[in-house]
Amino acid sequence: MDIVIRPALPEEYPVVGEIAARAYLGDGLLDFGESDGYLARLRDVEGRAAVAEVLVAVEGDRVLGSVTFVAQGSPMADFARAGEAEIRMLAVAREARGRGAGEALVRACAGRARSLEGCTHLVLSTQRAMLSARRLYERLGFTRTPDRDWNPLPELDDIRLLTYELTLRHAP
């Protein structure tokens, strides 16, 4: 069966949220584990879908993973500037990894960004520990933007997110 990328359906929101939560917890990406405040945001797919596009990778009737595509001007953007869209919360179920779902989701976001008038870049943040994700981004043409690296919790010195961008078209 082929992997299909499409918008998440409301009845899939609980599954999408749990895939994201399990991926981040299982990979040790939440500094405070089960008590990490970000966990609630990962599970709040309905809230994300109200201000951004939640896309899923499905095979048959099974959700393999998801990503949140944040268009320019959305309150969900972490660090995107004018003329940029942002990728957030990419997650693939552990048992579905290595089958192309993550790549298909990122490619869908790039295609969506290219379709937006005035959108010249697609940006994202990632953690140092997300090695396979970073390799995927680089293979798809994203480049590091270390001048934009940032800390989502400034009160904690040891958290630093790495940033990447994909040039979609050159600004006029």
N, CA, C and O atoms as a DFTB+ gen file, in Angstrom:
688 C
 N C O
     1  1       0.824      -1.180       0.000
     2  2       0.000       0.000       0.000
     3  2       0.873       1.250       0.000
     4  3       1.993       1.240       0.511
     5  1       0.355       2.304      -0.569
     6  2       1.083       3.562      -0.620
     7  2       0.741       4.441       0.575
     8  3      -0.336       4.344       1.163
     9  1       1.691       5.297       0.910
    10  2       1.471       6.289       1.952
    11  2       0.798       7.500       1.312
    12  3       1.253       8.006       0.285
    13  1      -0.281       7.955       1.926
    14  2      -1.027       9.108       1.438
    15  2      -0.905      10.221       2.473
    16  3      -1.006       9.977       3.675
    17  1      -0.686      11.451       1.992
    18  2      -0.639      12.626       2.867
    19  2      -1.931      13.409       2.653
    20  3      -2.314      13.713       1.523
    21  1      -2.591      13.725       3.762
    22  2      -3.848      14.481       3.679
    23  2      -4.074      15.191       5.012
    24  3      -3.393      14.905       5.997
    25  1      -5.043      16.127       5.040
    26  2      -5.366      16.775       6.321
    27  2      -5.893      15.750       7.326
    28  3      -6.602      14.812       6.959
    29  1      -5.542      15.940       8.578
    30  2      -6.053      15.075       9.640
    31  2      -7.554      15.295       9.799
    32  3      -8.036      16.424       9.706
    33  1      -8.273      14.236      10.032
    34  2      -9.707      14.301      10.280
    35  2      -9.929      14.462      11.787
    36  3      -9.162      13.920      12.583
    37  1     -10.968      15.200      12.185
    38  2     -11.209      15.406      13.624
    39  2     -11.239      14.111      14.436
    40  3     -10.756      14.081      15.568
    41  1     -11.792      13.061      13.877
    42  2     -11.840      11.799      14.627
    43  2     -10.449      11.165      14.788
    44  3     -10.275      10.257      15.600
    45  1      -9.462      11.640      14.018
    46  2      -8.090      11.130      14.140
    47  2      -7.253      11.937      15.140
    48  3      -6.150      11.520      15.494
    49  1      -7.753      13.061      15.590
    50  2      -6.970      13.934      16.464
    51  2      -6.396      13.217      17.681
    52  3      -5.221      13.417      17.987
    53  1      -7.167      12.390      18.390
    54  2      -6.580      11.700      19.553
    55  2      -5.394      10.800      19.169
    56  3      -4.383      10.771      19.871
    57  1      -5.522      10.074      18.063
    58  2      -4.438       9.193      17.610
    59  2      -3.223      10.021      17.196
    60  3      -2.092       9.685      17.544
    61  1      -3.456      11.098      16.457
    62  2      -2.367      11.974      16.016
    63  2      -1.629      12.540      17.229
    64  3      -0.399      12.564      17.256
    65  1      -2.368      12.988      18.211
    66  2      -1.750      13.538      19.413
    67  2      -0.931      12.512      20.164
    68  3       0.150      12.826      20.665
    69  1      -1.432      11.282      20.250
    70  2      -0.691      10.239      20.964
    71  2       0.551       9.800      20.199
    72  3       1.571       9.487      20.812
    73  1       0.483       9.772      18.866
    74  2       1.684       9.438      18.090
    75  2       2.770      10.481      18.369
    76  3       3.927      10.129      18.598
    77  1       2.399      11.756      18.350
    78  2       3.377      12.819      18.622
    79  2       3.915      12.713      20.047
    80  3       5.123      12.800      20.266
    81  1       3.020      12.526      21.011
    82  2       3.443      12.430      22.413
    83  2       4.383      11.245      22.619
    84  3       5.428      11.384      23.254
    85  1       4.017      10.077      22.083
    86  2       4.867       8.880      22.239
    87  2       6.200       9.045      21.541
    88  3       7.228       8.597      22.050
    89  1       6.198       9.691      20.368
    90  2       7.463       9.892      19.644
    91  2       8.405      10.782      20.448
    92  3       9.579      10.449      20.612
    93  1       7.908      11.902      20.946
    94  2       8.756      12.819      21.707
    95  2       9.202      12.204      23.032
    96  3      10.360      12.348      23.423
    97  1       8.288      11.519      23.725
    98  2       8.660      10.867      24.986
    99  2       9.629       9.716      24.737
   100  3      10.656       9.607      25.408
   101  1       9.303       8.864      23.777
   102  2      10.122       7.695      23.489
   103  2      11.526       8.026      23.035
   104  3      12.461       7.266      23.285
   105  1      11.678       9.152      22.371
   106  2      12.997       9.554      21.890
   107  2      13.733      10.428      22.905
   108  3      14.831      10.909      22.628
   109  1      13.137      10.633      24.066
   110  2      13.783      11.420      25.114
   111  2      13.918      12.889      24.778
   112  3      14.886      13.532      25.182
   113  1      12.957      13.430      24.041
   114  2      13.051      14.811      23.560
   115  2      12.371      15.833      24.469
   116  3      12.429      17.036      24.214
   117  1      11.730      15.350      25.526
   118  2      11.073      16.252      26.464
   119  2      11.886      16.269      27.750
   120  3      11.992      15.254      28.437
   121  1      12.454      17.412      28.071
   122  2      13.352      17.523      29.213
   123  2      12.719      17.104      30.532
   124  3      13.417      16.648      31.438
   125  1      11.400      17.254      30.647
   126  2      10.723      16.952      31.906
   127  2       9.812      15.736      31.794
   128  3       8.909      15.554      32.610
   129  1      10.052      14.894      30.771
   130  2       9.302      13.653      30.610
   131  2       7.804      13.858      30.625
   132  3       7.288      14.783      29.997
   133  1       7.102      12.992      31.347
   134  2       5.637      13.031      31.413
   135  2       5.103      14.339      31.994
   136  3       3.943      14.682      31.762
   137  1       5.924      15.075      32.744
   138  2       5.454      16.336      33.337
   139  2       5.811      17.550      32.479
   140  3       5.565      18.687      32.884
   141  1       6.386      17.320      31.303
   142  2       6.774      18.426      30.423
   143  2       5.522      19.127      29.882
   144  3       4.611      18.472      29.376
   145  1       5.484      20.434      29.988
   146  2       4.344      21.216      29.513
   147  2       4.105      21.086      28.019
   148  3       2.978      21.258      27.555
   149  1       5.160      20.781      27.253
   150  2       5.020      20.660      25.805
   151  2       4.186      19.437      25.421
   152  3       3.608      19.391      24.335
   153  1       4.127      18.468      26.300
   154  2       3.364      17.255      26.027
   155  2       1.891      17.581      25.762
   156  3       1.281      17.009      24.858
   157  1       1.330      18.488      26.538
   158  2      -0.073      18.885      26.330
   159  2      -0.250      19.538      24.965
   160  3      -1.273      19.337      24.311
   161  1       0.729      20.311      24.532
   162  2       0.636      20.949      23.209
   163  2       0.713      19.912      22.094
   164  3       0.022      20.040      21.084
   165  1       1.543      18.888      22.264
   166  2       1.623      17.821      21.272
   167  2       0.294      17.083      21.151
   168  3      -0.110      16.696      20.054
   169  1      -0.372      16.893      22.263
   170  2      -1.646      16.162      22.269
   171  2      -2.823      17.030      21.832
   172  3      -3.873      16.495      21.478
   173  1      -2.678      18.337      21.846
   174  2      -3.781      19.245      21.505
   175  2      -3.880      19.463      19.990
   176  3      -3.640      20.562      19.489
   177  1      -4.229      18.418      19.293
   178  2      -4.322      18.483      17.833
   179  2      -5.481      19.382      17.417
   180  3      -5.372      20.103      16.425
   181  1      -6.557      19.353      18.137
   182  2      -7.694      20.226      17.816
   183  2      -7.279      21.694      17.887
   184  3      -7.649      22.485      17.019
   185  1      -6.525      22.056      18.899
   186  2      -6.039      23.431      19.031
   187  2      -5.107      23.816      17.902
   188  3      -5.185      24.923      17.370
   189  1      -4.220      22.895      17.538
   190  2      -3.309      23.158      16.415
   191  2      -4.084      23.340      15.124
   192  3      -3.820      24.263      14.354
   193  1      -5.047      22.449      14.892
   194  2      -5.818      22.482      13.642
   195  2      -6.654      23.752      13.517
   196  3      -7.038      24.129      12.410
   197  1      -6.937      24.408      14.624
   198  2      -7.720      25.650      14.580
   199  2      -6.913      26.821      14.032
   200  3      -7.492      27.796      13.554
   201  1      -5.567      26.739      14.096
   202  2      -4.729      27.870      13.669
   203  2      -3.657      27.488      12.647
   204  3      -2.883      28.338      12.208
   205  1      -3.613      26.206      12.269
   206  2      -2.609      25.725      11.315
   207  2      -3.189      24.488      10.619
   208  3      -4.326      24.096      10.880
   209  1      -2.403      23.885       9.741
   210  2      -2.843      22.690       9.032
   211  2      -2.128      21.472       9.602
   212  3      -0.899      21.400       9.577
   213  1      -2.885      20.535      10.105
   214  2      -2.306      19.292      10.595
   215  2      -2.468      18.259       9.481
   216  3      -3.579      17.903       9.089
   217  1      -1.335      17.797       8.991
   218  2      -1.328      16.797       7.923
   219  2      -0.950      15.442       8.511
   220  3      -0.163      15.362       9.454
   221  1      -1.512      14.389       7.950
   222  2      -1.180      13.039       8.382
   223  2      -0.664      12.218       7.214
   224  3      -1.025      12.445       6.059
   225  1       0.188      11.259       7.544
   226  2       0.620      10.227       6.613
   227  2      -0.187       8.995       6.989
   228  3      -0.127       8.527       8.126
   229  1      -0.937       8.476       6.038
   230  2      -1.760       7.296       6.309
   231  2      -1.448       6.201       5.299
   232  3      -1.064       6.452       4.157
   233  1      -1.629       4.995       5.769
   234  2      -1.533       3.825       4.913
   235  2      -2.803       3.031       5.163
   236  3      -2.988       2.463       6.239
   237  1      -3.674       2.995       4.167
   238  2      -4.987       2.413       4.385
   239  2      -5.740       3.281       5.372
   240  3      -5.939       4.471       5.128
   241  1      -6.162       2.700       6.484
   242  2      -6.862       3.481       7.505
   243  2      -5.982       3.740       8.729
   244  3      -6.479       4.166       9.773
   245  1      -4.686       3.486       8.604
   246  2      -3.766       3.624       9.731
   247  2      -2.943       4.904       9.624
   248  3      -2.278       5.135       8.614
   249  1      -2.988       5.737      10.665
   250  2      -2.173       6.950      10.721
   251  2      -0.755       6.537      11.114
   252  3      -0.545       5.885      12.137
   253  1       0.222       6.934      10.274
   254  2       1.624       6.604      10.528
   255  2       2.367       7.748      11.211
   256  3       3.298       7.523      11.984
   257  1       1.946       8.974      10.918
   258  2       2.631      10.134      11.474
   259  2       1.905      11.404      11.085
   260  3       0.905      11.384      10.366
   261  1       2.442      12.523      11.584
   262  2       1.810      13.807      11.293
   263  2       2.821      14.937      11.354
   264  3       3.947      14.778      11.827
   265  1       2.381      16.076      10.862
   266  2       3.162      17.307      10.922
   267  2       2.171      18.463      10.963
   268  3       1.050      18.357      10.465
   269  1       2.599      19.559      11.559
   270  2       1.777      20.767      11.553
   271  2       2.435      21.773      10.623
   272  3       3.582      22.167      10.828
   273  1       1.696      22.182       9.599
   274  2       2.170      23.181       8.645
   275  2       1.611      24.524       9.079
   276  3       0.397      24.703       9.185
   277  1       2.503      25.456       9.327
   278  2       2.126      26.768       9.852
   279  2       2.353      27.818       8.767
   280  3       3.494      28.137       8.431
   281  1       1.275      28.346       8.229
   282  2       1.377      29.372       7.187
   283  2       1.817      30.696       7.801
   284  3       1.738      30.887       9.015
   285  1       2.274      31.594       6.958
   286  2       2.717      32.912       7.409
   287  2       1.617      33.596       8.207
   288  3       0.445      33.566       7.830
   289  1       2.008      34.207       9.304
   290  2       1.072      34.971      10.100
   291  2       0.277      34.174      11.115
   292  3      -0.482      34.764      11.884
   293  1       0.419      32.865      11.148
   294  2      -0.315      32.059      12.115
   295  2       0.255      32.257      13.518
   296  3       1.468      32.385      13.680
   297  1      -0.613      32.282      14.534
   298  2      -0.119      32.388      15.905
   299  2       0.666      31.148      16.343
   300  3       1.294      31.161      17.401
   301  1       0.637      30.101      15.557
   302  2       1.361      28.873      15.882
   303  2       2.840      28.957      15.507
   304  3       3.625      28.097      15.905
   305  1       3.226      29.979      14.748
   306  2       4.629      30.110      14.327
   307  2       5.518      30.378      15.536
   308  3       5.201      31.203      16.394
   309  1       6.625      29.669      15.582
   310  2       7.606      29.890      16.646
   311  2       8.568      31.012      16.298
   312  3       8.834      31.901      17.107
   313  1       9.093      30.952      15.054
   314  2      10.116      31.930      14.706
   315  2      10.068      32.372      13.247
   316  3      10.951      33.104      12.800
   317  1       9.057      31.942      12.499
   318  2       8.950      32.325      11.088
   319  2       8.765      33.832      10.966
   320  3       8.087      34.466      11.775
   321  1       9.382      34.378       9.941
   322  2       9.278      35.802       9.632
   323  2       8.325      35.990       8.453
   324  3       7.799      35.021       7.905
   325  1       8.114      37.229       8.077
   326  2       7.294      37.528       6.901
   327  2       7.859      36.771       5.701
   328  3       9.075      36.719       5.512
   329  1       6.990      36.196       4.903
   330  2       7.410      35.460       3.712
   331  2       7.858      34.035       4.001
   332  3       8.416      33.371       3.126
   333  1       7.619      33.555       5.226
   334  2       8.045      32.207       5.586
   335  2       6.880      31.405       6.166
   336  3       6.023      31.939       6.870
   337  1       6.873      30.123       5.853
   338  2       5.983      29.162       6.497
   339  2       6.867      28.302       7.399
   340  3       8.090      28.295       7.256
   341  1       6.246      27.585       8.317
   342  2       7.021      26.830       9.306
   343  2       6.471      25.415       9.465
   344  3       5.264      25.187       9.392
   345  1       7.377      24.483       9.682
   346  2       7.026      23.102      10.004
   347  2       7.137      22.948      11.514
   348  3       8.120      23.376      12.118
   349  1       6.113      22.327      12.128
   350  2       6.125      22.076      13.575
   351  2       5.713      20.633      13.848
   352  3       4.937      20.042      13.096
   353  1       6.224      20.096      14.894
   354  2       5.754      18.842      15.494
   355  2       5.693      17.655      14.535
   356  3       4.711      16.913      14.535
   357  1       6.718      17.472      13.729
   358  2       6.797      16.288      12.873
   359  2       7.006      15.068      13.766
   360  3       7.909      15.055      14.603
   361  1       6.186      14.060      13.592
   362  2       6.313      12.840      14.389
   363  2       5.803      11.644      13.588
   364  3       4.771      11.715      12.920
   365  1       6.547      10.555      13.672
   366  2       6.157       9.306      13.012
   367  2       6.167       8.211      14.077
   368  3       7.086       8.130      14.893
   369  1       5.134       7.372      14.057
   370  2       5.059       6.259      15.002
   371  2       6.310       5.397      14.862
   372  3       6.785       5.151      13.753
   373  1       6.831       4.947      15.982
   374  2       8.076       4.158      15.991
   375  2       8.007       2.985      15.022
   376  3       8.960       2.726      14.287
   377  1       6.879       2.276      15.019
   378  2       6.766       1.087      14.168
   379  2       6.643       1.426      12.681
   380  3       6.739       0.534      11.838
   381  1       6.433       2.694      12.350
   382  2       6.299       3.111      10.943
   383  2       7.542       3.835      10.431
   384  3       7.577       4.252       9.273
   385  1       8.542       3.989      11.262
   386  2       9.731       4.742      10.856
   387  2      10.539       3.987       9.810
   388  3      10.546       2.756       9.767
   389  1      11.219       4.761       8.970
   390  2      12.064       4.174       7.934
   391  2      11.309       3.775       6.683
   392  3      11.873       3.137       5.795
   393  1      10.054       4.138       6.604
   394  2       9.232       3.754       5.450
   395  2       8.876       4.926       4.547
   396  3       8.170       4.753       3.554
   397  1       9.366       6.130       4.890
   398  2       9.137       7.284       4.025
   399  2       8.035       8.227       4.460
   400  3       7.775       9.218       3.778
   401  1       7.372       7.944       5.586
   402  2       6.272       8.805       6.026
   403  2       6.776      10.196       6.400
   404  3       6.169      11.197       6.020
   405  1       7.877      10.268       7.138
   406  2       8.426      11.569       7.532
   407  2       8.816      12.394       6.322
   408  3       8.505      13.583       6.248
   409  1       9.495      11.768       5.374
   410  2       9.901      12.474       4.158
   411  2       8.674      12.952       3.383
   412  3       8.650      14.083       2.898
   413  1       7.670      12.110       3.266
   414  2       6.460      12.496       2.538
   415  2       5.772      13.680       3.212
   416  3       5.256      14.564       2.528
   417  1       5.760      13.706       4.540
   418  2       5.150      14.829       5.263
   419  2       5.929      16.122       5.034
   420  3       5.329      17.175       4.817
   421  1       7.252      16.053       5.080
   422  2       8.075      17.254       4.853
   423  2       7.904      17.743       3.416
   424  3       7.773      18.943       3.177
   425  1       7.905      16.819       2.470
   426  2       7.699      17.212       1.068
   427  2       6.327      17.860       0.864
   428  3       6.195      18.811       0.094
   429  1       5.318      17.348       1.548
   430  2       3.978      17.941       1.439
   431  2       3.978      19.368       1.981
   432  3       3.329      20.249       1.417
   433  1       4.701      19.594       3.066
   434  2       4.800      20.954       3.615
   435  2       5.508      21.881       2.636
   436  3       5.097      23.028       2.462
   437  1       6.564      21.398       1.999
   438  2       7.281      22.215       1.018
   439  2       6.357      22.553      -0.148
   440  3       6.340      23.692      -0.616
   441  1       5.604      21.589      -0.612
   442  2       4.662      21.850      -1.695
   443  2       3.582      22.841      -1.291
   444  3       3.202      23.716      -2.068
   445  1       3.095      22.693      -0.072
   446  2       2.074      23.617       0.435
   447  2       2.648      25.026       0.524
   448  3       1.983      25.989       0.140
   449  1       3.872      25.159       1.026
   450  2       4.514      26.476       1.149
   451  2       4.722      27.108      -0.226
   452  3       4.506      28.307      -0.396
   453  1       5.138      26.310      -1.200
   454  2       5.356      26.831      -2.561
   455  2       4.060      27.376      -3.164
   456  3       4.088      28.273      -4.008
   457  1       2.932      26.831      -2.728
   458  2       1.650      27.268      -3.291
   459  2       1.155      28.582      -2.688
   460  3       0.197      29.168      -3.192
   461  1       1.788      29.046      -1.629
   462  2       1.355      30.281      -0.970
   463  2       2.012      31.495      -1.615
   464  3       3.235      31.565      -1.731
   465  1       1.210      32.419      -2.019
   466  2       1.736      33.639      -2.629
   467  2       2.631      34.373      -1.625
   468  3       2.260      34.571      -0.467
   469  1       3.800      34.766      -2.090
   470  2       4.719      35.533      -1.259
   471  2       5.559      34.723      -0.292
   472  3       6.388      35.283       0.425
   473  1       5.361      33.420      -0.261
   474  2       6.139      32.575       0.647
   475  2       7.446      32.182      -0.045
   476  3       7.432      31.488      -1.061
   477  1       8.557      32.626       0.506
   478  2       9.858      32.371      -0.116
   479  2      10.680      31.309       0.601
   480  3      11.610      30.750       0.020
   481  1      10.342      31.021       1.878
   482  2      11.109      30.039       2.646
   483  2      10.196      29.188       3.525
   484  3       9.126      29.619       3.956
   485  1      10.655      27.977       3.771
   486  2      10.031      27.086       4.736
   487  2      11.065      26.872       5.832
   488  3      12.196      26.477       5.548
   489  1      10.690      27.128       7.080
   490  2      11.646      27.046       8.188
   491  2      11.182      26.020       9.216
   492  3      10.011      25.644       9.253
   493  1      12.112      25.579      10.042
   494  2      11.805      24.648      11.116
   495  2      12.868      24.722      12.195
   496  3      13.991      25.170      11.963
   497  1      12.485      24.271      13.377
   498  2      13.401      24.116      14.510
   499  2      13.504      22.636      14.821
   500  3      12.549      21.885      14.620
   501  1      14.656      22.218      15.308
   502  2      14.846      20.827      15.691
   503  2      15.840      20.768      16.846
   504  3      16.515      21.751      17.153
   505  1      15.918      19.626      17.464
   506  2      16.860      19.442      18.558
   507  2      18.121      18.749      18.057
   508  3      18.089      18.019      17.066
   509  1      19.234      18.984      18.753
   510  2      20.500      18.326      18.395
   511  2      20.336      16.812      18.343
   512  3      20.914      16.149      17.482
   513  1      19.553      16.269      19.261
   514  2      19.389      14.817      19.360
   515  2      18.593      14.215      18.204
   516  3      18.614      12.997      18.025
   517  1      17.902      15.018      17.425
   518  2      17.076      14.509      16.326
   519  2      17.937      14.284      15.080
   520  3      17.746      14.941      14.057
   521  1      18.875      13.359      15.180
   522  2      19.843      13.153      14.099
   523  2      19.205      12.682      12.799
   524  3      19.543      13.192      11.731
   525  1      18.289      11.721      12.869
   526  2      17.694      11.230      11.617
   527  2      16.841      12.309      10.972
   528  3      16.816      12.420       9.747
   529  1      16.139      13.108      11.774
   530  2      15.346      14.210      11.211
   531  2      16.268      15.230      10.555
   532  3      15.976      15.716       9.463
   533  1      17.366      15.553      11.204
   534  2      18.304      16.535      10.633
   535  2      18.887      16.024       9.312
   536  3      19.044      16.792       8.363
   537  1      19.205      14.740       9.253
   538  2      19.709      14.172       7.990
   539  2      18.642      14.270       6.901
   540  3      18.956      14.579       5.752
   541  1      17.385      14.009       7.255
   542  2      16.285      14.121       6.296
   543  2      16.176      15.546       5.779
   544  3      16.107      15.754       4.568
   545  1      16.160      16.526       6.667
   546  2      16.036      17.925       6.248
   547  2      17.164      18.307       5.298
   548  3      16.928      18.937       4.267
   549  1      18.378      17.930       5.644
   550  2      19.526      18.283       4.799
   551  2      19.442      17.591       3.441
   552  3      19.764      18.195       2.418
   553  1      19.012      16.333       3.423
   554  2      18.862      15.607       2.158
   555  2      17.808      16.261       1.267
   556  3      17.908      16.205       0.041
   557  1      16.795      16.884       1.882
   558  2      15.731      17.529       1.109
   559  2      16.058      18.984       0.747
   560  3      15.219      19.685       0.180
   561  1      17.262      19.432       1.070
   562  2      17.695      20.758       0.636
   563  2      17.624      21.850       1.681
   564  3      17.943      23.000       1.381
   565  1      17.217      21.530       2.896
   566  2      17.223      22.531       3.974
   567  2      18.663      22.835       4.363
   568  3      19.524      21.955       4.341
   569  1      18.909      24.070       4.712
   570  2      20.242      24.467       5.168
   571  2      20.140      25.035       6.586
   572  3      19.127      25.619       6.972
   573  1      21.203      24.848       7.336
   574  2      21.245      25.352       8.714
   575  2      21.276      26.866       8.709
   576  3      21.905      27.487       7.853
   577  1      20.590      27.450       9.674
   578  2      20.591      28.899       9.893
   579  2      20.960      29.157      11.354
   580  3      20.105      29.546      12.149
   581  1      22.223      28.943      11.711
   582  2      22.615      29.033      13.118
   583  2      22.371      30.407      13.745
   584  3      22.230      30.515      14.963
   585  1      22.321      31.444      12.929
   586  2      22.048      32.785      13.464
   587  2      20.616      32.904      13.986
   588  3      20.290      33.867      14.680
   589  1      19.760      31.932      13.658
   590  2      18.365      31.964      14.118
   591  2      18.071      30.930      15.198
   592  3      16.935      30.833      15.663
   593  1      19.084      30.148      15.608
   594  2      18.881      29.176      16.680
   595  2      18.305      29.907      17.887
   596  3      18.616      31.075      18.117
   597  1      17.471      29.223      18.653
   598  2      16.785      29.896      19.749
   599  2      16.477      28.935      20.888
   600  3      16.579      27.716      20.748
   601  1      16.103      29.513      22.007
   602  2      15.794      28.771      23.213
   603  2      14.324      29.013      23.583
   604  3      13.947      30.141      23.903
   605  1      13.486      27.956      23.542
   606  2      12.073      28.132      23.867
   607  2      11.820      28.371      25.364
   608  3      10.749      28.836      25.753
   609  1      12.807      28.050      26.187
   610  2      12.699      28.240      27.642
   611  2      13.914      29.030      28.117
   612  3      14.845      28.452      28.679
   613  1      13.916      30.330      27.901
   614  2      15.097      31.141      28.225
   615  2      15.587      30.999      29.667
   616  3      16.757      31.252      29.954
   617  1      14.697      30.597      30.568
   618  2      15.116      30.428      31.955
   619  2      16.017      29.206      32.148
   620  3      16.644      29.056      33.197
   621  1      16.081      28.328      31.132
   622  2      16.962      27.159      31.169
   623  2      18.063      27.339      30.134
   624  3      17.785      27.449      28.939
   625  1      19.286      27.368      30.581
   626  2      20.416      27.650      29.694
   627  2      20.747      26.534      28.710
   628  3      21.330      26.798      27.659
   629  1      20.391      25.304      29.027
   630  2      20.876      24.179      28.223
   631  2      19.948      23.746      27.091
   632  3      20.195      22.722      26.455
   633  1      18.894      24.501      26.831
   634  2      17.985      24.143      25.733
   635  2      18.240      25.097      24.566
   636  3      18.095      26.312      24.703
   637  1      18.615      24.544      23.438
   638  2      18.862      25.354      22.245
   639  2      18.329      24.588      21.048
   640  3      18.754      23.462      20.788
   641  1      17.405      25.190      20.320
   642  2      16.869      24.564      19.119
   643  2      17.665      25.024      17.909
   644  3      17.986      26.204      17.766
   645  1      17.975      24.069      17.044
   646  2      18.682      24.351      15.801
   647  2      17.651      24.704      14.741
   648  3      16.567      24.122      14.707
   649  1      17.981      25.645      13.885
   650  2      17.030      26.061      12.849
   651  2      17.555      25.753      11.452
   652  3      18.759      25.731      11.195
   653  1      16.601      25.517      10.571
   654  2      16.873      25.209       9.160
   655  2      15.896      26.002       8.307
   656  3      14.824      26.398       8.763
   657  1      16.294      26.227       7.045
   658  2      15.377      26.825       6.096
   659  2      15.542      26.175       4.735
   660  3      16.618      25.692       4.381
   661  1      14.474      26.173       3.996
   662  2      14.458      25.708       2.624
   663  2      14.029      26.889       1.775
   664  3      12.949      27.448       1.968
   665  1      14.888      27.266       0.828
   666  2      14.538      28.360      -0.071
   667  2      13.592      27.820      -1.134
   668  3      13.915      26.876      -1.854
   669  1      12.425      28.433      -1.218
   670  2      11.398      28.004      -2.173
   671  2      11.489      28.807      -3.450
   672  3      11.335      28.275      -4.549
   673  1      11.739      30.088      -3.293
   674  2      11.918      31.014      -4.425
   675  2      12.611      32.230      -3.855
   676  3      12.513      32.514      -2.662
   677  1      13.292      32.922      -4.689
   678  2      13.994      34.117      -4.240
   679  2      13.033      35.311      -4.190
   680  3      12.209      35.510      -5.083
   681  1      13.168      36.085      -3.130
   682  2      12.313      37.259      -2.958
   683  2      12.562      38.237      -4.095
   684  3      13.698      38.388      -4.544
   685  1      11.495      38.915      -4.575
   686  2      11.664      39.866      -5.680
   687  2      12.483      41.067      -5.272
   688  3      12.717      41.960      -6.086
